[in-house]
Amino acid sequence: MLINSDGLVWAGKRIPKWQDDRSAHIWQMPQGGIDDGESPDCAAIRELEEETGVRNAVILAESRQWLQYDLPIELQGVALKGKYRGQKQKWFAMRFLGEDREIDISARNGLKAEFDDWRWQRASELPGLIVPFKRKIYQTLIEEFSQFLS
């Protein structure tokens, strides 16, 4: 959860990953996997930079628990490279210390772009922008990281 100095949260509009991707116009926070031998906090910083170009951020807090969601049956075998039924995630609140012009969501370093647009959003509006099966995670994060939000 990347939070600016106004307490707003960064949200990106996902690029569809497959032809019938119904979440193509869903906004979400950056997220990603942990590489072998990588700590969750290092993975969060790396994924943030890969997906948003942001280098100028500091970790404020870590979620108390690993948060988990299951894919709806109709997405199993399709989403998450067709290999997984859901994900277990560790989340971090990060303060954005840079300027908006530093944010770069274009493809670079051999990686595909994840988003085709972005904006700063009130945290309370995030659950309504994400796919339904991730809403509980977003609500939990808003509660846990509320002291950093507007």
C-alpha positions as CSV (number, residue, x, y, z in Angstrom):
1,M,0.0,0.0,0.0
2,L,1.8,3.1,-1.3
3,I,0.6,6.2,0.6
4,N,1.4,9.8,-0.3
5,S,1.8,12.7,2.0
6,D,-2.0,13.4,1.8
7,G,-2.8,9.9,3.1
8,L,-4.1,8.8,-0.3
9,V,-3.3,5.3,-1.7
10,W,-1.8,4.5,-5.1
11,A,-4.1,2.5,-7.3
12,G,-3.4,1.2,-10.8
13,K,-5.8,0.1,-13.5
14,R,-4.9,-3.5,-14.5
15,I,-4.0,-4.4,-18.1
16,P,-6.0,-7.5,-19.0
17,K,-3.9,-10.7,-18.7
18,W,-6.0,-12.9,-20.9
19,Q,-8.7,-12.4,-23.6
20,D,-11.8,-12.8,-21.4
21,D,-10.2,-11.1,-18.3
22,R,-13.3,-9.6,-16.6
23,S,-11.0,-7.7,-14.2
24,A,-9.5,-5.7,-17.0
25,H,-10.8,-2.4,-15.7
26,I,-10.2,-3.1,-12.1
27,W,-8.0,-0.9,-10.0
28,Q,-5.6,-2.4,-7.5
29,M,-2.6,-1.7,-5.4
30,P,0.8,-3.1,-6.6
31,Q,1.5,-6.7,-5.5
32,G,3.7,-9.5,-6.5
33,G,5.6,-12.6,-5.7
34,I,8.5,-13.4,-3.5
35,D,11.6,-14.8,-5.2
36,D,13.5,-17.7,-3.7
37,G,15.7,-16.5,-0.9
38,E,14.1,-13.1,-0.8
39,S,12.5,-11.6,2.3
40,P,8.9,-10.3,2.1
41,D,10.0,-6.7,2.7
42,C,12.7,-6.8,0.0
43,A,10.1,-8.4,-2.4
44,A,7.6,-5.6,-1.6
45,I,10.2,-2.9,-2.4
46,R,11.3,-4.7,-5.6
47,E,7.7,-5.3,-6.8
48,L,6.8,-1.7,-6.1
49,E,9.6,-0.5,-8.3
50,E,8.9,-3.1,-11.0
51,E,5.2,-2.2,-11.3
52,T,5.3,1.6,-10.6
53,G,8.9,2.8,-11.1
54,V,8.8,4.1,-7.5
55,R,12.2,4.0,-5.8
56,N,11.6,6.8,-3.3
57,A,9.5,5.1,-0.6
58,V,10.0,3.8,2.9
59,I,8.2,1.0,4.8
60,L,6.0,2.2,7.6
61,A,4.3,-1.0,8.7
62,E,3.8,-4.7,7.9
63,S,0.5,-6.5,8.0
64,R,0.1,-8.5,11.2
65,Q,-0.7,-11.7,9.4
66,W,-0.4,-13.3,6.0
67,L,-3.6,-12.6,4.2
68,Q,-5.2,-15.2,1.9
69,Y,-7.8,-15.3,-0.9
70,D,-9.1,-18.1,-3.1
71,L,-10.0,-17.6,-6.7
72,P,-13.6,-18.1,-7.7
73,I,-14.1,-21.5,-9.3
74,E,-14.5,-20.0,-12.8
75,L,-11.0,-18.4,-12.6
76,Q,-9.2,-21.5,-11.3
77,G,-7.0,-22.9,-14.1
78,V,-7.2,-19.5,-15.8
79,A,-5.9,-16.7,-13.5
80,L,-2.6,-16.9,-11.7
81,K,-1.0,-18.6,-14.7
82,G,-3.6,-21.4,-14.3
83,K,-1.4,-23.0,-11.6
84,Y,-2.8,-21.7,-8.4
85,R,-6.2,-21.6,-6.6
86,G,-5.4,-18.4,-4.7
87,Q,-2.6,-16.5,-3.0
88,K,-1.2,-15.9,0.5
89,Q,0.1,-12.4,0.8
90,K,2.2,-10.3,3.2
91,W,1.4,-6.6,2.8
92,F,3.4,-3.4,3.7
93,A,2.3,0.2,4.1
94,M,4.9,2.4,2.4
95,R,5.2,6.2,2.4
96,F,5.9,7.7,-1.0
97,L,8.6,10.3,-0.6
98,G,9.0,11.3,-4.3
99,E,7.0,13.3,-6.8
100,D,4.2,12.1,-9.0
101,R,6.4,12.6,-12.1
102,E,8.7,9.8,-10.9
103,I,5.9,7.2,-11.3
104,D,6.4,5.2,-14.4
105,I,4.0,2.3,-15.2
106,S,5.5,1.6,-18.6
107,A,7.1,-1.7,-19.5
108,R,10.9,-1.7,-18.8
109,N,13.8,-4.0,-18.0
110,G,12.2,-6.9,-19.9
111,L,9.1,-6.8,-17.7
112,K,5.5,-6.4,-19.0
113,A,3.5,-3.4,-17.8
114,E,1.0,-4.3,-15.2
115,F,-1.1,-1.2,-15.4
116,D,-2.3,1.2,-18.1
117,D,-3.3,4.1,-15.8
118,W,-2.9,5.1,-12.2
119,R,-4.3,7.6,-9.6
120,W,-4.2,8.5,-5.9
121,Q,-7.3,7.2,-4.2
122,R,-9.0,7.5,-0.8
123,A,-8.4,4.2,1.0
124,S,-12.1,3.9,1.8
125,E,-12.9,3.6,-1.9
126,L,-10.4,0.9,-2.7
127,P,-12.6,-2.1,-1.8
128,G,-15.1,-1.0,-4.4
129,L,-12.5,-0.9,-7.1
130,I,-10.9,-4.3,-6.6
131,V,-12.2,-7.7,-7.8
132,P,-14.8,-9.0,-5.2
133,F,-12.6,-11.9,-4.0
134,K,-9.9,-9.5,-2.8
135,R,-12.2,-7.0,-1.0
136,K,-11.8,-8.6,2.4
137,I,-8.0,-8.3,2.2
138,Y,-8.3,-4.6,1.2
139,Q,-10.7,-3.9,4.1
140,T,-8.3,-5.6,6.5
141,L,-5.4,-3.5,5.2
142,I,-7.3,-0.3,5.5
143,E,-8.1,-1.1,9.2
144,E,-4.5,-2.2,9.9
145,F,-2.8,0.8,8.2
146,S,-5.5,3.4,9.1
147,Q,-3.1,5.6,11.1
148,F,-1.2,6.4,7.8
149,L,-4.4,7.2,5.8
150,S,-6.5,10.3,5.2
